[in-house]
Amino acid sequence: MSEPLESYLIDMDGVLVHEENALPGADEFIRRLGEAGKRFLVLTNNSIYTPRDLQARLHASGIDIPAENLWTSALATAQFLDSQRPDGSAFVVGEAGLTTALHDVGYILTDRDPDYVVIGETRTYSFEAITRAIRLIEGGARYIVTNPDATGPSPEGTLPAAGSVAALITHATRRDPYFVGKPNPLMIRAGLNTIGAHSETTAMIGDRMDTDMVAGMEAGLHTILVLSGVTDPAEMDRYPYRPQQVVASVADLEVGVRG
């Protein structure tokens, strides 16, 4: 018999919130995790916000999650670069979530001969900054992108995300980046280490087959697909792999129990 689930990695958009609004049952699910003493980490590929920013935004939507329980692709990117080249330097196209994370691990942000060019999300992509990134990569800087997501949601509709800008830079430089965020299992393993969890007793809850489910599967987690986000059953069947559990939303999950 399989061991009970002791820890949870939980995608944010489409699982707990939709744009600025909490999904039904999300606050109750987080509360039940706390009451049951389960360790959890909420993951997002979005690199714009710091954990404190996200904590405030989630609180405004009606979900209370401590900042230490929030893990972003910006934090994962900073941790990865610190492990590869401590006290290095980077030219960054991104916002406070990414620049703060890099500062916190001792990185210098510069446009003069940086060790890395790091691309993340921003609401104001600058042609000048993208051009500078291209020239620095051509000059030998290593090319890192926080996540491969091509688009992101907004109240007004689709927004280009880090993956779209990365494609532009790749086309110009003929250099492929290293993507840190989901579906890279690196982000999942870093999240597991952050909360001291073991893969065999941890679930990955997400709404996307191409990021959440494949990342959880490759990291050896119990995979739970919720249908409250972008994936519907017909789309799920088109993939060559399947989640181990499918539910309408986190409101339908029994804490600690494998489906």
N, C-alpha and C positions, 0 to 999 in steps of 0.2 A: 504494500500500500504506500502511496506517495506521502511524503511528509507534508504537514500543513504549511501554508505560505506564511512566512514571517516578515517579509519586506516587500515593498512595492515601489517600482519606478513608474511614474504617471506622466504621460504627455499632458500638456496644458490645453492648447487650442483644440477644440472639438471634443475634448474629454471633460474638462472642468468648466471651460468658458467658450462662448462663441462671440468673437470680437470683444465687446466690453461687458457682456452679460453672462452671469452664471447660468450653467445648464441645470435643469431640474434635478435635485438630489445630490448635486456635487458637494455642497457644504455639509450635508448630512454624512456622505461617504467619508470625507476627511475627518469629521468628528468621530465617526465609528472607528477609523484607523487609530486615532489617538486613544480612545477609550480601551481598545483592545491591546494597546501597547505595541502596535506594529510600527516598524521603521518605514519611512517613506521619503521619497524625493520626487518633486515635481520637475519635469524636464521640459525645456523648450529650445528649439533650434534658433529662435529669435535672439540676436545678439545686441539689440538696441538698449535694453534696460538692465540696470543693476538689480541684484536680488532685492534690495530695499525698495527700488522703484516698483518692481513686480509685486512685492508684498503690499504696497499701498494700492496698486491698481486692483489686485484681487480683493482686498478688503473693501474697496469701493463697490465691487460687484457682489459682495456678501459672503466671500470665502476668506476665512482667516487661516493663513499659512505663515509660519515663521520664515524669516529671510534665509535661515540656515537650511531650510527644507526646499530651497529653490536652486536649480542647477541649469545654467544656460550654456549654449555653445560658446559664448565668450569666455566663461570660466574654464570650460574644457580646453579651449584654444590656448589660454594663458598657461594653464597647467602643463599642457603638452609642450609649448615652447620653452617653458622653464626647465622641463626635463631634458630637452634636446640641447639647449644652449642657454644655460643660466646667465642672468644679467646681460642679456643680449639687447638688440635694438630692432625697431620695426617702424616701417611707414604704414600707417593705418588709414583705411577708408572705412569709417564706421562712426558709432556714437558712444555715449558715455559708458554703456555696458561693457563695451570692448576696451576702450581706452583705460577705464578704471581697473579692469581685470589685469591688464598688462602692467599698469603702474604698480599694482599691488604685488606682483611677483618680481618687481625690480627692473622692468624693462624701460629703456629709454625710447621715446617716440621721436623720430627724426626723419627727414627726407634726404639726409646726406649719408650715402653708403650704408644703408641699414642691412642687418643680417636677413631680415624678412620683409616682404610686403604681405600685409594681412588685410583681407577684404571681409567686411561684415555688412549688415544691413544699415541703411541710413535713409531718412526721409528726404534728404537733399543730396543726391549723388551729384558730384561736381565733375564736369568734363575735364577741368584742369587737374583735379586729383587723380582721376582715372588715367589721364595722359602721363602724369608723373609716375604712377604705379607701373604702367607699361614700360617706361624708360628705365626704371630701377630694376625691373625683372630682366629686361634685355641686358642690363649692366651686371647681372649676376646675383641679385637678391633672390632668396628662396621664396616660393609663392605658396601662401597658405590662405584658405578660405574657411570661415567659421562653419558653414553648412552648405549643402548643395541645393537647398530649396529654391526653385526658380521664381516662385511667386509667394506672396503673403496676403492675408485678408485685411480689409479695412471697411469701415462703414460705407465708404463710397464705392467699393469694388476692389478688384485685383490690383495689387502693387507688385512691381518688380522687386525681387529679393536678391540675396547674395549670389545665388547660383546663376541668375541672369547676367549680372555684372561680371561674374567670373568667366562666363562664356564669351563675353565681349573681349575681355583681356586675353583669354586663351587664344581666341581667333587672331588677335593682333600680335601676340608674342610667340605663338606656336609652343607654348609651355603649359602643361597641365598642372593644376594646383593639387595640394593635398587638402582634402576636406576633413575637418575634425568632427563635425556634428553628425547626428543620425543621418543615414544608417550605419555610420562607422561604429563598430562595436567598442572602439576606444572610448567614446563618450559614455557608453553603458558601463563599461568596466570602471571608468573613473567615478561614475555615480555610485556604483556598488561600494567602492573603496571609501567614498565620502561618508556613507552611513554604516560602514562595517557589515555589509550584507553579503550573503553567499548566493551564488547564481542558482543553486539547486532548490533554494527555498524562497526565491524572489519571482514576482510577476512583473511583466511589462504590460502596462495598459496603454493603448493608443487607438487612434482612429484612422491611421494610414497604413496600408499594406506595404508600401514601398519604402517607408522609413521606420516606423515604430515596430511593426511585426518582423521585418527582416532583421533589424538590429537586435531585437529581443531573442529571436531564434538563433542568430549566429553567436550570441553571448551565452546561450544555454539557459535562458529564462523561460518560465511559463508564460505563454503569450495570450493576451486577452484583447480581442478587438471589440471596440464599442462602435455602434452604428449611429452615434449622435453627432458625428463629424462628416468627413468627406467620402467615406467608403460605404457603398451599399452592397447587399449580398451578391448581386449580379457582377459587380466589379471584382469582388473578392474571388469569385470562381475563375477569373481570368489569370490568376497568379499560379505559378507552379508549386507554391508552398501554401500552407493553411495555418491560421492561428489555432491554438489548442482550445480556445473558448471564444464564443461570440455572444455578446449580450447587447441589448438595446442601448443601455447606458450604465454608468457606474452605480446608479440607484438600484440596479438589479443584482449587484454583486454581494455575496456573503463573505465578509472579511475572514481571511485565513483559509478558505475552502477553495480547492481546485474544482473547476467545472468539468 
